[in-house]
């Protein structure tokens, strides 16, 4: 009997040793805030507990090692194997931002879940940016339905959204862009995103279609960049080096310091490349920094700065024969002149978020941008200098209307820009060797432009399932022109004004089933002509150009399936453009802008993302994004030629992009496929590019050398199939003096890249 009792006591003691108590706390990986209602599942026993309001969880009897799964809406599932008893286990969950419906969009005047926004909004997460090489930020946009980036070189990228901006000649316009709320688009509508380091960004939010009620002059849409905002204490130093084909190399260093309420991050990067083509050398130095400080009263100060120094040579476009048979060559005149662009650019911004109460808040930003550029071209040398100052303020007030929860946002944005542009003769033909030589002055103009946007938006919950969004924007843009070169009758100095524009927006979203919303919206947008479009080859300004406007009608569906593992989105839209601005060719690489008619942009977009855990160590993600475009001129007559009914050039007729990401422990593999349809070369539709397909691959491996030292390796191949294709075209190119028109920018052939990154936690 005594032996039996002793045996039972031994079993109880052994059971207590192997089945012990486990306590833990679940926190947000970025903010360090505790998370309640997190489902914590013991995958060995099947027991599931929920975290309390302080993020704590507890299991009374656990046999080690134990495997736990943590899941909560808006966050990535996390599976963790705990080998032995610990005093308190800290678990950090990462926000889910792979285009899933619960993600809150920050850049809207009233932040809300993407599923409830009656508009097409796409997200590019930090994880998405790691699926491609880290040399060119904007290449990531080509995986987003409705967006196409024409890529001529690292410095020659042109973004169009739903076909708007495709007819810009050498740069992006008609799109608004911000970084941490600081405007990046100039007052006259130009935009360059090539300067930003993709590894410094936390997320990108893209609004597609006319959104002037929110952002002002952005007929095509808006792009919002965000740097990481950390509030969890951490101090780290990161260094990285990448190398790719065409002798492309990138060096990067980053410092993060987060302590209590202070958050500082500084990033330096240098990129150099010989380029795939002649006259394709490229070098860029960038320094970016951001800082945030939360006051004792809960208000928030933030600061951002960016400095970029660039010198990039320009191979320019090729005719069809050279494109197909000798794509590595540069255009003859650009090669002989050793044409390039160079600039120094600065961006500074300070923002302050003030909480008057829990229901009434304000965010105000003050910013300064400058750019000093010099660009030798075969037909002339452009020397320009731009400085701009501005303020943006926004108030948000939560209230109730007819006993329904509502939020009102209102504010204003203004910018004053001083832009001086001059041209000189290029005497490259009169000297020996490949270089440009500045000759006599041809023009000198100073344009001071000022705009003001006054905006308001209201979101209201009409019923528990029906949501209303209404917005309005008023814009006034004026500029004065001083011709400092011509003193005769051709002098155009004076004050000019574009007609004021009122842009309304109305949208409805209805949750027909749980986490499945249908929406409909109508919105207005506009874009004022850029300086490049108003400037004639003689240096004169076309003061008769009108603001381009558009109406967008859209219906769509956004929904989650399979217990939040699958997200799908379908959008159908129709945009009617009026006072269409087109480029009329008047010489080699020279054009003038004219208002020439109406255009209809109709299209279908589809987005899907699926993720699942196949095992505790194996995760699978699948993607399928696509769009089909039906863009036509409605009424377009230019110089006696009638192009009505023709396809709008410069935009692929479709894009289909499936992708797969497989993660096993510390190893992640990405395979992405892209198929693009043909593009019309000109308004007459006299020719088209060939459809093409790209297959890309990237492998990432994370190796934790110690608790503080982390190493990452990556390797990838772009264009595995070695496809010959036109990555960009110059629409309406014209041959002069018997030469063939130069429409084509060749895409890069199969190319390789790899890199290493070392992070040390201080």
QUIWOVEN-V135142 format. One record per pair of residues at least 24 apart in sequence whose ideal C-beta (glycine too) atoms are under 6 Angstrom apart, sorted by the first residue. I is the first residue (numbers start at 1). J is the second residue. Records with the same first field share a line. If there is no record, write none. Layout:
I = J  J
This chain:
18 = 63
19 = 61  63
20 = 62  85
21 = 60
22 = 59  62
23 = 58  88
24 = 57  89  91
25 = 55  56  90
26 = 51  55  91
27 = 92
29 = 92  94
30 = 230
31 = 231
32 = 231  232
38 = 70  72
39 = 71
40 = 68  70
41 = 69
43 = 67  69
67 = 616
73 = 102
74 = 102
79 = 616
97 = 123  125  203
98 = 125  609
99 = 123  567  609
100 = 567
101 = 558  560  567
105 = 205
107 = 205  224
109 = 214  409  457
110 = 407  409  457  459
115 = 517  558
116 = 467  509
118 = 469  507  508  509  519  521
119 = 521
120 = 208  571
121 = 207
122 = 206
123 = 205
124 = 204
125 = 203
126 = 202
129 = 198
131 = 670  698
133 = 716  753
134 = 198  199  242
137 = 196  198
138 = 193
143 = 657
145 = 605  607  625  627
146 = 208  605  627
150 = 728
151 = 727  728
152 = 728  745
154 = 282
155 = 194  312
157 = 194
161 = 208  220  221
162 = 208  209  601
163 = 601  631  648  651
164 = 219  220
165 = 220
166 = 650  651
167 = 582  731
169 = 583
173 = 530
174 = 219  220  527
175 = 218  220  221
176 = 215  218  222
177 = 223
178 = 224
179 = 225
180 = 304
181 = 351  365
182 = 304  349  367
187 = 388  415  417  449  451
188 = 449  530  531
189 = 527  530
190 = 530
195 = 308
197 = 269
200 = 267  288
201 = 225
202 = 226  227  228
209 = 552
210 = 523  524  525  550  552
212 = 473  503  525  526
213 = 471  472  473  503  505
216 = 453  475
217 = 527  528
219 = 525  526  527  550
227 = 290
230 = 258  263
233 = 258  259
234 = 258
235 = 762
236 = 759  761
237 = 760
238 = 759
239 = 758
240 = 757
242 = 755
244 = 753
245 = 751  752
246 = 273  274  275  276
247 = 274
248 = 273
261 = 293  294
262 = 293
263 = 292
264 = 291
265 = 290
276 = 748
277 = 315  328  330
278 = 315  329  330  335
279 = 313  315  330  335
280 = 313  315
281 = 313
282 = 312
283 = 311
284 = 310
285 = 309
298 = 355
299 = 353  354  355
300 = 353
301 = 352
302 = 351
303 = 350
304 = 349
305 = 348
306 = 347
307 = 346
308 = 345
309 = 344
310 = 343
311 = 342
312 = 341
313 = 340
314 = 339  340
317 = 730  742  744  745
318 = 742  744
319 = 740  742
323 = 744  746
327 = 746
333 = 378
334 = 378
336 = 428  434
337 = 378  428  436
338 = 434  435
339 = 376  377
341 = 375
342 = 374
343 = 371  373
344 = 372
345 = 371
346 = 370
359 = 398
360 = 397
361 = 396
362 = 395
363 = 394
364 = 393
365 = 392
366 = 391
376 = 426  436
379 = 590
380 = 423  426
381 = 424  426  438
382 = 423
383 = 422
384 = 421
385 = 420
386 = 419
387 = 418
388 = 415  417
389 = 416
390 = 414  415
401 = 460
404 = 460  461
405 = 461
406 = 460
407 = 459
408 = 458
409 = 457
410 = 456
412 = 454
413 = 453
414 = 452
415 = 451
416 = 450
417 = 449
418 = 448
419 = 447
420 = 446
421 = 445
423 = 539
442 = 539
443 = 485  539
444 = 484  485
445 = 483
446 = 482
447 = 479  481
448 = 480
449 = 479
450 = 478
451 = 477
452 = 476
465 = 510  511
466 = 510
467 = 509
468 = 508
469 = 507
470 = 506
471 = 505
472 = 504
473 = 503
474 = 502
475 = 501
476 = 500
477 = 528
481 = 541
492 = 541
496 = 543
498 = 528  547
501 = 526
515 = 560
516 = 559
517 = 558
518 = 557
519 = 556
520 = 555
521 = 554
522 = 553
523 = 552
524 = 551
525 = 550
529 = 593
533 = 593
536 = 592
537 = 590
546 = 579  595
548 = 579  581
549 = 578
550 = 575  577
551 = 576
565 = 612
566 = 610
567 = 609
568 = 608
569 = 607
570 = 606
571 = 605
572 = 604
573 = 603
574 = 602
575 = 601
576 = 600
585 = 732  734
588 = 736
596 = 636  638
597 = 635  636
598 = 634  635
599 = 633  634
600 = 632  634
601 = 631
602 = 630
603 = 627  629
604 = 628
617 = 664  665
618 = 664
619 = 663
620 = 662
621 = 661
622 = 660
623 = 659
624 = 658
625 = 657
626 = 656
627 = 655
628 = 654
629 = 653
643 = 683
646 = 685
647 = 680  685
649 = 680  681  682  731
650 = 731
652 = 676  677  679
653 = 677  678
666 = 702
667 = 701
668 = 700
669 = 699
670 = 698
671 = 697
672 = 696
681 = 743
682 = 732
689 = 726
692 = 723  725
694 = 719
695 = 720  721
708 = 761
709 = 760
710 = 759
711 = 758
712 = 757
713 = 756
714 = 755
715 = 754
716 = 753
717 = 752
718 = 751
719 = 750
722 = 749  750
